[in-house]
Amino acid sequence: MGEDMTARVRTTLVAATAVALSVALAAPAVAAPGTGGHDATRRAMEAAVADGVPGATATARDGHRTWSETVGVGDLRTGEPRSERDRYRVGSITKTFVATVLLQLEAEGRLSLDDTVDTWLPGVVEGNGHDGGRITLRQLLNHTSGVYDYTVDEEFTRTYFAKDGFFEHRYDTVTPRELVEIATAHEPDFAPGTSWNYSNTNYVLAGMVIEEVTGRPYGDEVRRRVIEPLKLRATSVPGTRATMPQPSSRAYSKLARTATGPTYDVTRLNPSIAGAAGEMISSSDDLNRFYTALLRGRLLPAEQLAEMTTTVPVQPGAGYGLGLMKRELGCGVTVWGHGGGIHGSSSEAVVTKDGRHALAFNFNGDWSGDSGAVIEAEFCAE
């Protein structure tokens, strides 16, 4: 995905907010090609730190080889460096885990992606033109539902993303139903199936559907079906827990629509404001393992993996599947994955379709840094 698409998706998430990139759950970014193999990847990470990101950590797998690198600091107060083992908040990368669980449930015959939202959540999506009887689960997963994105609501963003609101409300618990009610207080973006627009509300609803179908919270199903089978020991679904597991770095934000001004430590927060759209925590190594297993068919039967990788055009060279984005890089390589941002954390995880080459990384600041350049450097260097 090119820079124009990056800007469009970011704008979808942060328009009318007081935060540049810390609104949760940003979508992936890709920029200009790099050169020089892992040396080029390292230079792209160093450039992000030079641009203001406190620190970066990355791990790549290419065949049987693994490479890890850290640059910058994990703690601005002590100067402690970042660790290749860092846990970090992954934002919208959560969406791929959620889509995987829904597709597993489809494979088991417990639901159909052509079911309407009202089939499982009657009366939840209604008001101001929203109609859950016209929206399918597939449209939730590929962002063609038209359901308004609650993170764009002005009051919500003032409360949870602007400086004064964040420090007053950072430990608040917000329920999925409350997030959906914020969304349905607005008109839909478009009629279901007629366009595409990235909306975090879609995945809050997807998490609610998983709970309705299974009788268990979506996080329990993610743990049972994905985290435990793959032995993702650094990956968790925190729920309302505000603290970070160790090892981890501090997370930083400007809490304003600017790349200048004071820098705030935003490490502790109640991630229920993101829920199934972006609350999860993981590490670079775990993310590589997850996406590699997914694309190699270890988590889904062939039919469901084909559904997941059937994309809706987003921009030339970029498409969005079911919780998974396809991107053609500047050198012609195609990668699959997702990215995510939440307060003080910007992450990316991508893999080639054969699962052979994977990259995952994190910036512990949300106001600067070209994550796309890191991806292009890793996959396009000669």
C-alpha positions as CSV (number, residue, x, y, z in Angstrom):
1,M,0.0,0.0,0.0
2,G,1.4,3.4,-0.9
3,E,1.6,6.5,1.2
4,D,-1.7,7.9,-0.1
5,M,-3.5,4.9,1.2
6,T,-1.6,5.1,4.4
7,A,-2.8,8.6,4.9
8,R,-6.4,7.7,4.0
9,V,-6.5,4.8,6.5
10,R,-4.8,6.9,9.2
11,T,-7.3,9.7,8.6
12,T,-10.2,7.3,9.0
13,L,-8.9,6.4,12.4
14,V,-7.8,9.8,13.7
15,A,-10.0,12.4,12.0
16,A,-11.5,14.7,14.5
17,T,-9.2,13.4,17.2
18,A,-6.5,15.2,19.2
19,V,-4.0,12.4,18.5
20,A,-1.9,12.0,15.4
21,L,-1.3,8.3,15.4
22,S,-2.2,7.0,18.8
23,V,-5.9,6.4,18.1
24,A,-6.0,2.7,18.4
25,L,-5.9,0.2,15.7
26,A,-4.3,1.8,12.7
27,A,-4.1,-0.2,9.5
28,P,-0.9,-1.2,7.8
29,A,1.5,1.2,6.0
30,V,3.9,0.8,3.2
31,A,6.3,3.3,1.6
32,A,9.3,3.6,-0.7
33,P,11.7,0.7,-1.5
34,G,14.9,0.3,0.5
35,T,18.2,-1.5,-0.3
36,G,20.7,-3.7,1.3
37,G,19.0,-6.7,3.0
38,H,18.9,-6.6,6.8
39,D,21.4,-3.8,6.7
40,A,18.7,-1.8,4.8
41,T,16.1,-2.8,7.4
42,R,18.3,-1.7,10.2
43,R,18.9,1.7,8.5
44,A,15.2,2.1,8.0
45,M,14.7,1.5,11.7
46,E,17.5,3.9,12.6
47,A,15.8,6.5,10.3
48,A,12.6,6.1,12.3
49,V,14.5,6.8,15.5
50,A,16.2,9.8,14.0
51,D,12.7,11.0,13.0
52,G,11.6,11.0,16.6
53,V,10.5,7.4,17.5
54,P,12.1,6.5,20.9
55,G,13.0,3.0,19.9
56,A,12.2,0.1,17.5
57,T,12.4,-3.7,17.8
58,A,12.1,-6.1,14.8
59,T,12.4,-9.8,14.0
60,A,12.5,-11.4,10.5
61,R,12.4,-15.0,9.5
62,D,13.6,-16.0,6.0
63,G,13.5,-19.7,5.5
64,H,15.2,-21.2,8.6
65,R,17.1,-18.1,9.4
66,T,16.0,-15.6,12.1
67,W,17.3,-12.0,12.4
68,S,16.5,-9.6,15.2
69,E,17.5,-6.0,15.7
70,T,16.7,-3.2,18.2
71,V,17.5,0.5,17.9
72,G,16.8,3.4,20.2
73,V,15.5,3.2,23.8
74,G,12.7,1.5,25.6
75,D,12.7,4.0,28.4
76,L,13.4,7.7,27.9
77,R,13.9,8.2,31.6
78,T,16.6,5.6,32.2
79,G,17.9,5.1,28.6
80,E,17.4,1.4,28.8
81,P,17.4,-0.1,25.3
82,R,14.6,-1.9,23.6
83,S,14.7,-5.7,23.7
84,E,14.1,-8.2,20.8
85,R,11.9,-10.0,23.3
86,D,9.7,-7.0,24.1
87,R,6.0,-7.5,24.5
88,Y,4.0,-4.6,23.0
89,R,0.4,-3.6,22.2
90,V,-0.3,-4.7,18.6
91,G,-3.5,-2.7,18.0
92,S,-5.4,-3.8,14.9
93,I,-3.2,-6.9,14.4
94,T,-5.8,-8.2,16.8
95,K,-8.2,-8.2,13.9
96,T,-6.4,-11.1,12.1
97,F,-6.7,-13.3,15.3
98,V,-10.5,-12.5,15.5
99,A,-11.1,-13.2,11.8
100,T,-9.2,-16.5,12.2
101,V,-11.5,-17.6,15.0
102,L,-14.7,-16.7,13.1
103,L,-13.4,-18.6,10.1
104,Q,-12.7,-21.6,12.3
105,L,-16.3,-21.4,13.5
106,E,-17.5,-21.3,9.9
107,A,-15.4,-24.4,9.1
108,E,-17.0,-26.2,12.0
109,G,-20.5,-25.4,10.7
110,R,-21.4,-23.2,13.6
111,L,-22.0,-20.1,11.6
112,S,-21.9,-18.8,8.0
113,L,-20.1,-15.7,6.9
114,D,-23.3,-14.9,5.0
115,D,-25.3,-14.8,8.3
116,T,-26.5,-11.3,9.1
117,V,-25.4,-9.5,12.2
118,D,-28.9,-9.7,13.4
119,T,-28.9,-13.5,13.2
120,W,-26.5,-13.4,16.2
121,L,-26.9,-10.0,17.7
122,P,-30.5,-9.0,17.1
123,G,-31.2,-5.3,17.6
124,V,-27.6,-4.4,18.4
125,V,-26.9,-2.6,15.1
126,E,-29.8,-0.3,14.6
127,G,-30.6,3.4,14.6
128,N,-29.7,6.4,12.4
129,G,-29.8,4.2,9.3
130,H,-27.8,1.2,10.6
131,D,-29.5,-2.1,10.0
132,G,-27.9,-5.3,11.3
133,G,-30.4,-7.3,9.2
134,R,-28.7,-6.1,6.0
135,I,-25.0,-6.6,7.1
136,T,-23.3,-9.9,6.9
137,L,-20.4,-11.2,9.0
138,R,-18.3,-11.2,5.9
139,Q,-18.9,-7.5,5.5
140,L,-17.8,-6.9,9.1
141,L,-14.5,-8.7,8.4
142,N,-13.7,-7.0,5.2
143,H,-14.9,-3.5,6.2
144,T,-17.7,-3.3,3.6
145,S,-20.5,-3.0,6.2
146,G,-20.7,0.8,6.3
147,V,-20.9,0.8,10.1
148,Y,-19.6,4.0,11.5
149,D,-16.1,3.8,13.2
150,Y,-16.6,4.7,16.8
151,T,-12.9,5.9,17.1
152,V,-13.9,8.9,14.9
153,D,-16.6,10.1,17.3
154,E,-15.4,13.5,18.5
155,E,-16.5,13.0,22.2
156,F,-14.9,9.6,22.3
157,T,-11.6,10.9,20.9
158,R,-11.6,13.9,23.3
159,T,-12.2,11.5,26.2
160,Y,-9.7,8.8,25.5
161,F,-7.0,10.3,23.1
162,A,-6.5,14.0,23.9
163,K,-4.2,14.7,26.8
164,D,-6.6,15.9,29.5
165,G,-9.1,13.2,28.6
166,F,-6.6,10.4,28.5
167,F,-5.1,11.1,31.9
168,E,-8.6,11.3,33.4
169,H,-10.0,8.3,31.7
170,R,-7.1,6.0,30.9
171,Y,-8.3,3.3,33.3
172,D,-12.0,3.4,32.4
173,T,-13.6,0.2,31.3
174,V,-15.8,0.5,28.2
175,T,-18.0,-2.4,27.1
176,P,-18.3,-3.6,23.5
177,R,-22.0,-2.7,23.6
178,E,-21.1,0.9,24.6
179,L,-18.7,1.1,21.7
180,V,-21.3,0.0,19.2
181,E,-23.8,2.5,20.7
182,I,-21.3,5.3,20.0
183,A,-21.1,4.1,16.4
184,T,-24.8,3.8,15.8
185,A,-25.4,7.3,17.2
186,H,-24.1,8.3,13.8
187,E,-25.3,7.6,10.3
188,P,-23.6,4.7,8.4
189,D,-20.7,5.6,6.1
190,F,-22.5,3.8,3.2
191,A,-25.1,1.1,2.4
192,P,-23.7,-2.4,3.2
193,G,-21.6,-3.8,0.4
194,T,-21.4,-0.7,-1.7
195,S,-18.0,0.6,-0.7
196,W,-15.0,0.1,1.7
197,N,-14.1,2.0,4.8
198,Y,-11.9,0.8,7.7
199,S,-14.1,0.7,10.8
200,N,-13.0,-0.6,14.2
201,T,-16.7,-1.1,15.1
202,N,-16.8,-4.0,12.7
203,Y,-14.4,-6.0,14.8
204,V,-16.0,-5.1,18.1
205,L,-19.1,-6.7,16.6
206,A,-17.1,-9.7,15.4
207,G,-15.9,-10.3,18.9
208,M,-19.5,-10.1,20.2
209,V,-20.6,-12.6,17.6
210,I,-17.8,-15.1,18.7
211,E,-19.1,-14.8,22.3
212,E,-22.7,-15.3,21.2
213,V,-21.8,-18.4,19.1
214,T,-19.5,-20.1,21.6
215,G,-20.8,-18.8,25.0
216,R,-17.3,-17.6,25.9
217,P,-15.5,-14.2,25.5
218,Y,-13.7,-13.8,22.2
219,G,-10.4,-13.6,24.1
220,D,-10.9,-17.1,25.6
221,E,-11.5,-18.5,22.1
222,V,-8.4,-16.7,20.7
223,R,-6.4,-18.3,23.5
224,R,-7.8,-21.7,23.1
225,R,-7.8,-21.8,19.3
226,V,-4.7,-19.8,18.3
227,I,-2.4,-18.8,21.2
228,E,-2.1,-22.1,23.0
229,P,-1.8,-24.4,19.9
230,L,0.9,-22.2,18.4
231,K,2.6,-21.8,21.8
232,L,2.6,-18.0,21.5
233,R,4.0,-17.4,25.0
234,A,4.3,-13.7,24.6
235,T,0.8,-13.2,23.3
236,S,-2.2,-12.2,25.4
237,V,-5.6,-10.8,25.4
238,P,-5.5,-8.4,28.3
239,G,-9.2,-7.5,28.7
240,T,-9.2,-4.6,31.2
241,R,-5.6,-5.2,32.5
242,A,-3.8,-1.9,32.3
243,T,-0.2,-3.1,32.9
244,M,2.2,-4.7,30.4
245,P,3.8,-8.1,30.9
246,Q,7.6,-8.2,31.0
247,P,9.9,-7.8,29.2
248,S,8.4,-4.7,27.7
249,S,9.4,-1.1,27.0
250,R,7.6,2.1,27.8
251,A,5.1,3.5,25.3
252,Y,5.1,7.2,24.4
253,S,2.7,9.7,22.8
254,K,2.3,13.4,22.2
255,L,-1.4,13.1,22.9
256,A,-2.0,15.9,20.5
257,R,-2.3,16.4,16.7
258,T,1.4,17.3,16.5
259,A,4.8,15.7,16.2
260,T,6.2,18.4,18.6
261,G,5.6,19.4,22.1
262,P,5.8,17.3,25.3
263,T,6.1,13.5,25.2
264,Y,4.0,11.5,27.6
265,D,4.4,8.0,29.0
266,V,1.1,6.2,28.0
267,T,2.2,2.6,28.8
268,R,-0.6,2.0,31.3
269,L,-4.1,2.0,29.9
270,N,-7.3,0.0,30.0
271,P,-7.4,-1.5,26.5
272,S,-11.2,-2.1,26.6
273,I,-11.5,1.0,24.5
274,A,-10.1,-1.2,21.7
275,G,-11.5,-4.6,22.6
276,A,-11.7,-7.1,19.8
277,A,-10.6,-4.4,17.3
278,G,-7.2,-3.9,18.9
279,E,-6.5,-4.8,22.5
280,M,-4.0,-7.7,22.1
281,I,-0.3,-7.8,23.2
282,S,2.4,-9.9,21.5
283,S,6.0,-9.9,20.4
284,S,7.8,-9.9,17.0
285,D,8.7,-13.5,17.2
286,D,5.2,-14.6,18.1
287,L,3.6,-12.5,15.4
288,N,5.9,-14.1,12.8
289,R,5.0,-17.5,14.0
290,F,1.3,-16.6,13.9
291,Y,1.2,-15.2,10.4
292,T,3.5,-17.9,9.0
293,A,1.2,-20.6,10.5
294,L,-1.9,-18.9,9.2
295,L,-0.7,-18.5,5.6
296,R,0.7,-22.0,5.5
297,G,-2.8,-23.4,6.4
298,R,-2.1,-24.6,9.9
299,L,-5.0,-22.6,11.4
300,L,-7.7,-22.8,8.7
301,P,-8.9,-25.3,6.1
302,A,-8.1,-24.4,2.5
303,E,-11.7,-23.1,1.9
304,Q,-11.6,-20.7,4.8
305,L,-8.0,-19.6,4.0
306,A,-9.2,-18.9,0.5
307,E,-12.0,-16.8,1.9
308,M,-9.6,-14.9,4.1
309,T,-7.3,-14.1,1.2
310,T,-10.1,-12.9,-1.1
311,T,-9.7,-9.2,-1.1
312,V,-11.7,-6.1,-1.7
313,P,-9.8,-3.5,-3.7
314,V,-8.6,-0.6,-1.6
315,Q,-6.1,1.0,-3.9
316,P,-4.1,-0.2,-6.9
317,G,-1.7,-2.8,-5.4
318,A,-3.6,-3.1,-2.1
319,G,-6.6,-5.1,-1.0
320,Y,-8.3,-6.0,2.2
321,G,-9.4,-9.6,2.9
322,L,-11.0,-11.0,6.1
323,G,-8.8,-9.4,8.8
324,L,-5.8,-9.6,6.4
325,M,-4.3,-7.1,4.0
326,K,-2.6,-7.9,0.7
327,R,0.1,-5.4,-0.4
328,E,2.3,-5.3,-3.5
329,L,5.6,-3.7,-2.6
330,G,7.6,-1.4,-4.9
331,C,9.8,-4.3,-6.1
332,G,6.9,-6.5,-7.0
333,V,6.9,-8.7,-3.9
334,T,3.5,-9.3,-2.4
335,V,3.0,-9.6,1.4
336,W,0.1,-10.4,3.6
337,G,-0.5,-9.2,7.1
338,H,-1.8,-6.3,9.2
339,G,-0.6,-3.3,11.1
340,G,-1.9,-1.6,14.2
341,G,-1.5,1.4,16.4
342,I,-2.7,2.2,19.8
343,H,-1.5,4.8,22.3
344,G,2.3,4.9,22.2
345,S,2.7,1.8,20.0
346,S,2.8,1.3,16.2
347,S,3.3,-2.3,14.9
348,E,3.5,-4.2,11.6
349,A,3.5,-7.9,10.8
350,V,3.7,-9.2,7.2
351,V,4.6,-12.4,5.5
352,T,4.9,-13.8,2.0
353,K,2.0,-16.1,1.0
354,D,4.2,-19.2,1.1
355,G,5.1,-18.3,4.7
356,R,8.8,-18.3,3.9
357,H,9.7,-14.7,4.7
358,A,8.1,-12.9,7.6
359,L,8.8,-9.6,9.4
360,A,7.2,-8.1,12.6
361,F,8.3,-4.9,14.3
362,N,7.2,-2.2,16.7
363,F,7.9,1.5,17.3
364,N,7.2,2.6,20.9
365,G,6.1,6.0,19.8
366,D,3.0,7.0,17.8
367,W,3.8,10.4,16.2
368,S,6.5,9.6,13.7
369,G,8.5,6.9,11.9
370,D,8.0,5.4,8.5
371,S,7.0,1.8,9.1
372,G,6.4,1.3,5.4
373,A,10.1,2.0,4.7
374,V,11.1,-0.8,7.1
375,I,8.9,-3.3,5.2
376,E,10.2,-2.3,1.8
377,A,13.7,-2.5,3.0
378,E,13.3,-6.0,4.3
379,F,11.5,-7.5,1.3
380,C,12.9,-5.4,-1.6
381,A,16.6,-5.2,-0.8
382,E,19.0,-7.0,-3.1
